[in-house]
């Protein structure tokens, strides 16, 4: 089997895992730790850039960051909080599942197309950076939205 196929299978499995985790998380109250920890944990993956095969050119970095930030808009738009039983919960969105699956399919298509022109190591580095550039703005927006609702719920006035 080639690396593109193996990594694509891994991406599909991780996508379904993310769907499962997201649906399970909606059943429990949200908190700051649950919002900010995923990007922090994911940031350790940047150690891949120590290996020369994963290093990117400035143009590849720019492309991955821009595409990731554009994709984050979809996640930001579908992530809303609500107050239930005096706790803050992430509101379930039917669109989120379709967006996540759509992003996964788009990722697989792009990976298949780009694998013929970009080295597999650099491609892995680009897709990691794309995912990180998508998750960080999404989680920052979630944090801001959560804190706004938290402050309203607890009667805290912000300047």
C-alpha beads as a LAMMPS data file, in Angstrom:
LAMMPS data file: protein, C-alpha beads

159 atoms
158 bonds

1 atom types
1 bond types

-500.0 500.0 xlo xhi
-500.0 500.0 ylo yhi
-500.0 500.0 zlo zhi

Masses

1 110.0

Atoms # bond

1 1 1 0.000 0.000 0.000
2 1 1 1.210 3.509 -0.630
3 1 1 1.498 6.275 1.950
4 1 1 -1.291 8.402 0.478
5 1 1 -3.806 5.570 0.818
6 1 1 -2.706 4.673 4.343
7 1 1 -2.826 8.287 5.512
8 1 1 -6.224 8.757 3.828
9 1 1 -7.633 5.782 5.721
10 1 1 -6.206 7.306 8.917
11 1 1 -7.857 10.639 8.097
12 1 1 -11.247 8.974 7.611
13 1 1 -10.927 7.148 10.937
14 1 1 -9.919 10.371 12.714
15 1 1 -12.839 12.184 11.097
16 1 1 -15.327 9.661 12.431
17 1 1 -13.615 9.797 15.825
18 1 1 -14.017 13.601 15.809
19 1 1 -17.726 13.236 15.002
20 1 1 -18.161 10.777 17.863
21 1 1 -16.289 12.994 20.322
22 1 1 -18.240 16.093 19.243
23 1 1 -21.620 14.376 19.676
24 1 1 -20.609 12.993 23.061
25 1 1 -19.257 16.381 24.217
26 1 1 -22.598 18.061 23.482
27 1 1 -24.149 15.985 26.281
28 1 1 -21.895 17.494 28.962
29 1 1 -21.461 21.130 30.015
30 1 1 -18.662 23.014 28.276
31 1 1 -15.803 24.663 30.099
32 1 1 -12.697 26.645 29.239
33 1 1 -10.410 23.641 29.604
34 1 1 -12.389 21.605 27.060
35 1 1 -12.229 24.487 24.612
36 1 1 -8.547 25.397 24.799
37 1 1 -6.872 22.024 25.382
38 1 1 -7.323 20.445 21.897
39 1 1 -5.179 23.036 20.071
40 1 1 -2.581 22.847 22.842
41 1 1 -2.408 19.060 22.556
42 1 1 -2.340 19.279 18.781
43 1 1 0.525 21.776 18.852
44 1 1 2.924 19.006 19.859
45 1 1 2.521 17.690 16.303
46 1 1 4.607 20.639 15.126
47 1 1 7.619 18.615 16.244
48 1 1 7.272 16.891 12.862
49 1 1 8.969 19.907 11.323
50 1 1 12.232 18.872 12.990
51 1 1 12.433 16.152 10.324
52 1 1 13.571 17.742 7.026
53 1 1 11.026 15.774 4.928
54 1 1 8.146 17.629 6.611
55 1 1 9.524 21.159 6.256
56 1 1 7.561 23.586 4.101
57 1 1 8.436 26.451 1.815
58 1 1 7.098 29.902 2.758
59 1 1 4.498 29.638 -0.048
60 1 1 3.281 26.232 1.205
61 1 1 2.979 27.665 4.719
62 1 1 0.978 30.625 3.435
63 1 1 -1.325 28.403 1.355
64 1 1 -1.989 25.977 4.241
65 1 1 -2.663 28.774 6.751
66 1 1 -5.025 30.663 4.434
67 1 1 -7.021 27.546 3.488
68 1 1 -7.197 26.487 7.158
69 1 1 -8.469 29.884 8.248
70 1 1 -11.089 29.930 5.484
71 1 1 -12.287 26.455 6.522
72 1 1 -12.446 27.592 10.161
73 1 1 -15.231 30.005 9.228
74 1 1 -17.547 27.043 8.596
75 1 1 -16.757 25.572 12.008
76 1 1 -17.157 28.928 13.755
77 1 1 -20.574 29.484 12.164
78 1 1 -21.839 26.084 13.343
79 1 1 -20.514 26.218 16.922
80 1 1 -22.942 27.927 19.248
81 1 1 -23.475 27.663 22.990
82 1 1 -26.702 27.576 24.953
83 1 1 -27.599 27.723 28.636
84 1 1 -29.381 24.672 30.041
85 1 1 -29.928 23.974 33.737
86 1 1 -27.680 26.908 34.648
87 1 1 -24.769 25.363 32.694
88 1 1 -23.350 26.194 29.275
89 1 1 -23.591 23.510 26.601
90 1 1 -22.377 23.363 23.041
91 1 1 -25.485 23.436 20.902
92 1 1 -25.814 20.515 18.522
93 1 1 -25.734 21.498 14.890
94 1 1 -26.907 19.168 12.151
95 1 1 -24.818 21.176 9.704
96 1 1 -21.618 20.419 11.669
97 1 1 -21.697 16.745 10.717
98 1 1 -22.105 17.555 7.031
99 1 1 -19.412 20.236 7.193
100 1 1 -16.957 17.896 8.909
101 1 1 -17.640 15.134 6.373
102 1 1 -17.404 17.657 3.529
103 1 1 -14.066 18.933 4.817
104 1 1 -12.839 15.354 5.125
105 1 1 -13.872 14.524 1.548
106 1 1 -12.299 17.755 0.289
107 1 1 -9.115 16.902 2.181
108 1 1 -8.985 13.455 0.581
109 1 1 -9.561 14.879 -2.901
110 1 1 -6.911 17.572 -2.427
111 1 1 -4.474 15.051 -1.005
112 1 1 -4.974 12.724 -3.975
113 1 1 -4.463 15.555 -6.463
114 1 1 -1.513 17.145 -4.673
115 1 1 0.275 13.837 -3.973
116 1 1 1.408 13.729 -7.585
117 1 1 3.212 17.090 -7.359
118 1 1 4.186 17.505 -3.681
119 1 1 6.357 15.121 -1.673
120 1 1 4.313 13.030 0.810
121 1 1 6.259 14.426 3.801
122 1 1 5.660 18.029 2.793
123 1 1 2.035 17.189 2.033
124 1 1 1.656 15.794 5.549
125 1 1 3.226 18.959 6.936
126 1 1 0.863 21.112 4.878
127 1 1 -2.248 19.248 5.996
128 1 1 -1.155 19.382 9.642
129 1 1 -0.656 23.139 9.345
130 1 1 -3.988 23.484 7.521
131 1 1 -5.779 21.604 10.326
132 1 1 -4.007 23.617 13.020
133 1 1 -4.824 26.870 11.207
134 1 1 -8.446 25.769 11.116
135 1 1 -8.707 24.647 14.748
136 1 1 -7.015 27.618 16.437
137 1 1 -9.368 30.362 15.094
138 1 1 -12.343 28.070 15.696
139 1 1 -11.362 27.460 19.309
140 1 1 -10.550 31.146 19.905
141 1 1 -14.030 32.028 18.615
142 1 1 -15.556 29.308 20.813
143 1 1 -13.657 30.631 23.839
144 1 1 -14.855 34.184 23.240
145 1 1 -18.440 33.028 22.747
146 1 1 -18.282 30.833 25.852
147 1 1 -16.819 33.604 28.011
148 1 1 -19.447 36.081 26.838
149 1 1 -22.226 33.664 27.791
150 1 1 -20.460 32.716 31.048
151 1 1 -20.174 36.368 32.061
152 1 1 -23.849 36.983 31.231
153 1 1 -24.879 33.890 33.175
154 1 1 -22.899 34.903 36.241
155 1 1 -23.710 38.614 36.049
156 1 1 -20.129 39.690 35.358
157 1 1 -19.823 43.044 33.599
158 1 1 -16.979 43.372 31.118
159 1 1 -15.432 46.714 30.288

Bonds

1 1 1 2
2 1 2 3
3 1 3 4
4 1 4 5
5 1 5 6
6 1 6 7
7 1 7 8
8 1 8 9
9 1 9 10
10 1 10 11
11 1 11 12
12 1 12 13
13 1 13 14
14 1 14 15
15 1 15 16
16 1 16 17
17 1 17 18
18 1 18 19
19 1 19 20
20 1 20 21
21 1 21 22
22 1 22 23
23 1 23 24
24 1 24 25
25 1 25 26
26 1 26 27
27 1 27 28
28 1 28 29
29 1 29 30
30 1 30 31
31 1 31 32
32 1 32 33
33 1 33 34
34 1 34 35
35 1 35 36
36 1 36 37
37 1 37 38
38 1 38 39
39 1 39 40
40 1 40 41
41 1 41 42
42 1 42 43
43 1 43 44
44 1 44 45
45 1 45 46
46 1 46 47
47 1 47 48
48 1 48 49
49 1 49 50
50 1 50 51
51 1 51 52
52 1 52 53
53 1 53 54
54 1 54 55
55 1 55 56
56 1 56 57
57 1 57 58
58 1 58 59
59 1 59 60
60 1 60 61
61 1 61 62
62 1 62 63
63 1 63 64
64 1 64 65
65 1 65 66
66 1 66 67
67 1 67 68
68 1 68 69
69 1 69 70
70 1 70 71
71 1 71 72
72 1 72 73
73 1 73 74
74 1 74 75
75 1 75 76
76 1 76 77
77 1 77 78
78 1 78 79
79 1 79 80
80 1 80 81
81 1 81 82
82 1 82 83
83 1 83 84
84 1 84 85
85 1 85 86
86 1 86 87
87 1 87 88
88 1 88 89
89 1 89 90
90 1 90 91
91 1 91 92
92 1 92 93
93 1 93 94
94 1 94 95
95 1 95 96
96 1 96 97
97 1 97 98
98 1 98 99
99 1 99 100
100 1 100 101
101 1 101 102
102 1 102 103
103 1 103 104
104 1 104 105
105 1 105 106
106 1 106 107
107 1 107 108
108 1 108 109
109 1 109 110
110 1 110 111
111 1 111 112
112 1 112 113
113 1 113 114
114 1 114 115
115 1 115 116
116 1 116 117
117 1 117 118
118 1 118 119
119 1 119 120
120 1 120 121
121 1 121 122
122 1 122 123
123 1 123 124
124 1 124 125
125 1 125 126
126 1 126 127
127 1 127 128
128 1 128 129
129 1 129 130
130 1 130 131
131 1 131 132
132 1 132 133
133 1 133 134
134 1 134 135
135 1 135 136
136 1 136 137
137 1 137 138
138 1 138 139
139 1 139 140
140 1 140 141
141 1 141 142
142 1 142 143
143 1 143 144
144 1 144 145
145 1 145 146
146 1 146 147
147 1 147 148
148 1 148 149
149 1 149 150
150 1 150 151
151 1 151 152
152 1 152 153
153 1 153 154
154 1 154 155
155 1 155 156
156 1 156 157
157 1 157 158
158 1 158 159
